Amino acid sequence: MADSFRTIVDRARTELKVRGSRFIGTAIAVDSREAAAVELEAIRKEFWDASHNCYAWRLAPDGLLYRFADDGEPSGSAGKPILFVLQQRELFNVLVVVTRYFGGTKLGVGGLARAYGETAAAVLDIAPTTTQFDRETLQVFTTYEDMRAVRQLVEDYSLSFEEEFRDVITYRMAIRRDLVDEFAVRLTETSQGRAGMINLQQLESK
């Protein structure tokens, strides 16, 4: 399983005109099929009077979870070309919707496939991308004696963390999956074995 994947930072939109038809491409970052469904419904409401709202989405970690739809266009002429662009660019956790307003001239299956694919590519061209890392959630505990050193270590490695003071100090931290083992070694070294950690994901999976 890959520890990182490329996705887009935020939504983007562009428009192409092909032989009178308007093709409006919208790219949106999503992290689940439920989020994709919500965003798709919002696009459909926004462009309620469009001829078609065709789409494809693809989710991390491996892209095996995906959907596409032609929304009334000839089979294979819309959803698949959009999905192909996502696959070609190795993008995950992205929904692309291409909205078409028919301009009176039929494009044929080949023409439609090109138009939908080009619109998907155009909107992704202007969507800033980023690399996201798979993450784990750790619970780290330390004595007050080692608080300063352990807190600095947590700050250095965490994507985010929460701190709680009781008999011991506890940190709930999100960390890149590929850095968990390195962090565990550093934690032991820094505290001379006095601090400890629990991987909450592994605990929940048992």
C-alpha positions in Angstrom: 0.0 0.0 0.0 1.3 3.4 -0.9 1.9 5.8 2.0 1.2 8.9 -0.1 -0.9 10.1 -3.1 -1.5 13.1 -5.2 -4.7 15.0 -5.0 -6.0 18.6 -5.7 -5.9 21.3 -3.0 -9.3 22.9 -3.7 -12.0 23.1 -6.3 -11.4 24.5 -9.7 -13.6 25.3 -12.7 -13.1 26.1 -16.4 -15.2 26.1 -19.5 -14.7 25.0 -23.1 -16.9 25.6 -26.2 -17.1 22.8 -28.8 -19.2 23.4 -31.9 -21.8 25.5 -30.0 -22.0 23.3 -26.9 -20.7 24.5 -23.5 -18.6 22.1 -21.5 -18.1 23.3 -17.9 -15.5 21.3 -15.9 -15.5 21.3 -12.1 -12.9 19.5 -10.1 -13.4 19.0 -6.3 -11.3 17.3 -3.6 -13.3 14.6 -1.9 -12.3 11.9 0.7 -15.1 9.4 0.5 -17.9 8.2 -1.7 -20.4 10.0 0.5 -18.5 13.3 0.1 -18.5 12.7 -3.7 -22.2 12.1 -3.7 -22.9 15.4 -1.8 -20.7 17.4 -4.1 -22.2 15.8 -7.2 -25.7 16.6 -6.0 -24.7 20.3 -5.4 -23.4 20.5 -9.0 -26.6 19.0 -10.3 -28.6 21.7 -8.4 -26.3 24.5 -9.6 -26.7 23.4 -13.2 -30.2 22.1 -13.0 -31.0 23.2 -16.5 -28.0 21.6 -18.2 -28.3 18.9 -20.8 -25.9 16.5 -18.9 -23.8 16.4 -15.7 -21.3 13.7 -16.4 -18.7 12.7 -13.8 -16.0 10.5 -12.5 -14.3 10.1 -9.1 -11.5 8.1 -7.8 -10.4 7.5 -4.2 -7.1 6.7 -2.4 -5.3 4.6 -1.5 -5.1 2.6 -4.7 -7.8 4.0 -7.0 -9.8 0.7 -7.1 -12.8 2.5 -5.6 -14.2 4.7 -8.4 -17.4 5.6 -10.2 -18.3 7.3 -13.5 -21.5 8.1 -15.3 -22.5 9.3 -18.8 -25.7 10.9 -17.5 -27.7 10.3 -20.7 -24.8 10.7 -23.2 -24.0 7.7 -25.4 -22.4 4.9 -23.4 -18.6 5.3 -23.0 -18.6 8.9 -24.4 -18.3 10.9 -21.2 -17.7 9.2 -17.8 -14.9 7.0 -19.0 -12.9 9.7 -20.7 -13.1 11.8 -17.5 -12.0 8.8 -15.4 -9.2 8.1 -17.9 -7.8 11.6 -17.3 -7.8 11.1 -13.5 -6.0 7.7 -14.0 -3.5 9.2 -16.4 -2.5 11.9 -14.0 -2.5 9.5 -11.0 -4.8 11.7 -9.0 -6.9 10.3 -6.1 -9.7 11.7 -3.9 -10.9 13.8 -6.7 -14.3 14.3 -8.3 -14.6 15.8 -11.8 -17.9 16.8 -13.1 -18.3 18.0 -16.7 -21.6 19.8 -17.4 -22.8 20.1 -20.9 -25.2 22.6 -22.4 -26.1 21.3 -25.8 -25.5 23.8 -28.6 -27.6 22.2 -31.4 -24.8 20.3 -33.2 -24.3 16.6 -32.5 -20.7 15.6 -31.9 -20.8 11.9 -32.3 -19.4 9.4 -29.8 -15.8 10.2 -30.7 -16.3 13.9 -30.6 -18.0 13.7 -27.2 -15.2 11.6 -25.8 -12.7 14.1 -26.9 -14.7 17.1 -25.6 -15.3 15.5 -22.1 -11.7 14.3 -21.8 -10.3 17.7 -22.9 -12.6 19.5 -20.4 -11.5 17.2 -17.6 -7.9 17.8 -18.5 -8.4 21.6 -18.7 -9.9 21.9 -15.3 -7.2 19.7 -13.7 -4.6 21.8 -15.4 -5.6 24.8 -13.3 -6.3 22.8 -10.1 -3.3 23.1 -7.7 -2.1 19.7 -6.6 -0.5 18.4 -3.4 0.9 15.2 -2.0 -1.1 13.8 1.0 0.3 11.1 3.3 -1.6 8.3 4.9 -1.7 8.9 8.6 -1.9 7.0 11.8 -3.2 8.2 15.2 -0.9 7.7 18.2 -1.4 8.2 21.9 1.9 9.2 23.5 2.4 9.4 27.3 5.2 10.9 29.2 6.2 12.0 32.7 6.5 15.6 33.6 10.3 15.0 33.9 10.5 14.4 30.1 7.7 16.8 29.1 9.8 19.4 27.3 11.8 16.9 25.2 8.8 14.7 24.3 6.6 17.7 23.4 9.3 19.0 21.1 9.4 15.6 19.4 5.6 15.5 19.1 5.7 18.9 17.5 8.4 17.9 15.1 6.6 14.7 13.9 2.9 15.4 14.2 0.5 16.7 11.6 -1.7 17.8 14.5 -1.9 17.0 18.2 -3.9 17.4 21.4 -2.3 17.7 24.8 -3.8 16.6 28.2 -2.3 17.0 31.6 -3.1 14.5 34.4 -0.8 12.2 36.4 1.1 11.9 33.2 1.0 14.1 30.1 -0.8 12.5 27.1 -0.6 13.5 23.5 -3.1 12.3 20.8 -1.3 13.0 17.6 -1.7 12.4 13.9 1.5 11.3 12.1 2.5 10.2 8.7 2.3 6.4 8.5 5.8 6.2 7.0 7.3 8.0 10.1 5.7 5.9 12.9 8.6 3.6 13.3 11.2 6.4 13.3 9.2 8.3 15.8 8.9 5.3 18.1 12.7 5.0 18.1 13.3 8.7 18.8 10.7 8.6 21.6 12.5 5.8 23.4 15.9 7.5 22.9 14.7 10.9 24.0 13.0 9.7 27.2 15.4 6.8 27.9 12.5 4.5 27.7 10.3 6.3 30.2 7.8 7.6 27.6 5.5 5.2 25.6 3.0 5.2 22.8 0.0 3.3 21.5 -1.0 3.1 17.9 -4.7 3.6 18.1 -5.4 2.3 14.5 -3.7 -1.0 15.3 -5.5 -1.2 18.6 -8.9 -0.6 17.0 -8.3 -3.2 14.3 -7.7 -6.0 16.8 
